[in-house]
Amino acid sequence: MLLIPCPWCGPRDETEFVYGEAAVNRPSDPNSLSNQEWTEHLYFRENPKGEHTERWFHRAGCHRWFSVRRNTVTHVISAAWPPGQEPKP
């Protein structure tokens, strides 16, 4: 089980959170996309190996979004910070 450090509530079990990808660019004109383009936008994402920044929502706690830097191989979380701020080293 992953222990996620919420910036407001402290470390909590991963079952309290919902994952949301960071830096997903939304289409500027969604009506202009073909079915193939929508499929690619919705279902085909990068799956980086190593350090990656993610967004998480604390649904069972403070109901806030925040960013997490996590290694996708080891699942070690090296930083967590509120939106609009920079991670602390």
C-alpha positions, 0 to 999 in steps of 0.5 A: 500500500502506498502512503501519500503525504497530503500537504494539509493532512499528513501521510495517509493511505492511498485508498483515501485519494484519487489520481489525476494526471498532471499537465494534460493539455485539453483540446482548445477546440474539442468539436474539431477533433475526430473520433481517432483524435478523441480516443488518443487524447482520452486513452493514450498517455505517456507512461514514464519510467522514473521520477514523475509529477502527478496530481492527487485529490484527497477525497476522504480528507481535506478535498484538495488537489496537490502535486506529488513527485513519485518514482514510477518504478519504486513508488517512492514519493520524494515530494508533495506540495500544494498547487501553485507552489514549488516542491521543497527540496 
